Amino acid sequence: MPWPSRKRDKGAAADKKEPDAKIAKTEEETPDKEGEEKTTKPPAGSSKSGWKNWKKTKESDAGGEESKITYCHWLLKSEPESRLEKGVDVKFSIDDLKAQPNQTTFWDGVRNYQARNFLRAMKLGQQAFFYHSNCKEPGIVGIVKIVKEAYPDHTQFDQKDPHYDSTSRKENPKWSMVDVQFVRMTKRFIPLSEIKAHHLAHKADGGPLKNMMLFMRQRLSIQPLTQGKNLLCTLGAIPLRGSPHSENSEAPLMAFSSLPFQCRGI
């Protein structure tokens, strides 16, 4: 039986190897009710017509570009080193995953709405990088695949679990989880420092990794790789045709945005 709530939960800590990253307050640290109230109150002094326009704008924002994106690749953060949370060790490394029956387990304990929505967007067979976080050497260590799409996270109803949520109801659960299965280790460890160096270089010259969520929203434990293909290319897998980051601009572009991570060097 897998251990309860050992994955990254809300407000994932900034990695130890990233001292220059300022830990700003995010919605992960804001009480849920407070955040919900802010989205349901119109600006002060608004008329009824103003309320309708404001509400329409908010609904439009909620269903903006992000909701239209179909993600194919993901990054999942988990802590490989022991850390007690309400008396429970939340450690869970890729070796722990490999030790599970059929090398499969549920990805529970996510308590951030955006991360939860990303979980719910995952499709059967999609793959994700397994990322060791909040440890001495953070980085990508392996690849997993989604073997069961989102369903209610049972730990939200367990009063003994560190991620128990007294406001969630079984008839309308707030939180979800997916099942993941180990695929393989990456051919080499990909440290956070290497990914960050590419991110900063691309941020300076407009490269494809300039908005990588690992750095733009570093506290999220579940992240889509909107530039999954470009990440692999940048890490030495295959060059993009005509890209300023390509060693060989004549090399063909391999369109594998929906294909597994099968690249040289990864």
HUZI-V529428 format. One record per residue. N is the residue number from 1. PSI is psi in whole degrees, -180 to 180 (none if undefined). NEAR is the number of other ideal C-beta (glycine too) atoms within 10 Angstrom. Layout:
[[N;PSI;NEAR] [N;PSI;NEAR]]
This chain:
[[1;124;6] [2;153;15] [3;147;15] [4;141;18] [5;51;26] [6;0;23] [7;177;25] [8;129;26] [9;-161;21] [10;151;22] [11;49;17] [12;132;25] [13;152;15] [14;143;17] [15;146;23] [16;-27;14] [17;14;17] [18;61;16] [19;-22;8] [20;-4;6] [21;118;14] [22;133;8] [23;87;12] [24;156;9] [25;134;9] [26;180;16] [27;-17;18] [28;-26;18] [29;1;12] [30;130;12] [31;140;9] [32;-43;15] [33;-39;9] [34;-42;9] [35;-38;11] [36;-38;11] [37;-37;10] [38;-29;10] [39;-9;10] [40;-1;8] [41;127;11] [42;166;15] [43;148;8] [44;138;5] [45;11;6] [46;143;14] [47;177;9] [48;-41;8] [49;-36;8] [50;-38;12] [51;-44;13] [52;-42;12] [53;-40;13] [54;-43;14] [55;-41;14] [56;-39;10] [57;-43;10] [58;-41;13] [59;-37;9] [60;-41;9] [61;-41;11] [62;-29;10] [63;36;10] [64;-153;9] [65;-38;6] [66;-38;15] [67;-18;10] [68;-12;7] [69;135;11] [70;113;9] [71;146;17] [72;-25;20] [73;153;24] [74;168;25] [75;124;23] [76;126;24] [77;140;24] [78;153;25] [79;120;23] [80;-9;20] [81;147;14] [82;136;8] [83;124;13] [84;134;10] [85;111;15] [86;40;11] [87;1;7] [88;133;17] [89;119;15] [90;10;23] [91;135;16] [92;104;24] [93;175;18] [94;-27;21] [95;-35;12] [96;-38;15] [97;-44;20] [98;-25;11] [99;-9;12] [100;155;17] [101;129;8] [102;19;8] [103;39;14] [104;143;16] [105;171;24] [106;147;18] [107;89;27] [108;178;27] [109;7;26] [110;122;30] [111;41;25] [112;134;24] [113;-42;16] [114;-43;18] [115;-40;25] [116;-43;19] [117;-35;15] [118;-40;24] [119;-44;25] [120;-20;14] [121;-11;18] [122;142;24] [123;152;13] [124;130;11] [125;-13;12] [126;155;18] [127;159;19] [128;148;25] [129;137;25] [130;118;24] [131;123;25] [132;122;24] [133;163;24] [134;47;20] [135;179;18] [136;-41;10] [137;83;14] [138;148;23] [139;-179;20] [140;129;24] [141;-19;21] [142;-175;21] [143;136;20] [144;168;24] [145;154;19] [146;121;21] [147;-6;14] [148;127;15] [149;173;16] [150;137;20] [151;166;14] [152;135;15] [153;113;27] [154;-21;16] [155;-18;23] [156;-18;25] [157;-2;16] [158;109;15] [159;-19;6] [160;-8;11] [161;141;19] [162;-15;19] [163;24;22] [164;137;15] [165;107;17] [166;-16;8] [167;-8;8] [168;143;15] [169;143;11] [170;-30;9] [171;-16;4] [172;72;7] [173;141;15] [174;-35;15] [175;146;25] [176;167;20] [177;165;23] [178;166;26] [179;137;18] [180;152;25] [181;140;15] [182;134;20] [183;-59;16] [184;164;9] [185;153;14] [186;155;19] [187;-20;10] [188;157;14] [189;131;13] [190;98;19] [191;154;16] [192;-38;24] [193;-38;13] [194;-44;16] [195;-40;22] [196;-38;19] [197;-42;12] [198;-42;19] [199;-46;21] [200;-39;13] [201;-42;14] [202;-31;20] [203;-33;15] [204;-34;9] [205;14;9] [206;27;8] [207;171;21] [208;-18;18] [209;15;23] [210;-30;17] [211;27;14] [212;126;25] [213;-23;16] [214;-26;24] [215;-28;17] [216;-34;12] [217;64;16] [218;-16;22] [219;-11;22] [220;129;24] [221;-17;28] [222;121;26] [223;135;25] [224;149;20] [225;87;23] [226;-23;18] [227;40;20] [228;-43;22] [229;-45;23] [230;-32;20] [231;-45;25] [232;-41;22] [233;-43;22] [234;-35;25] [235;10;19] [236;14;15] [237;-68;17] [238;142;20] [239;152;19] [240;135;19] [241;126;13] [242;3;10] [243;140;17] [244;-12;10] [245;6;17] [246;137;16] [247;-27;8] [248;98;10] [249;-11;12] [250;-9;8] [251;143;15] [252;145;10] [253;123;14] [254;110;17] [255;93;8] [256;38;17] [257;-22;15] [258;10;13] [259;163;14] [260;168;14] [261;91;22] [262;79;12] [263;148;17] [264;133;9] [265;-13;12] [266;none;18]]
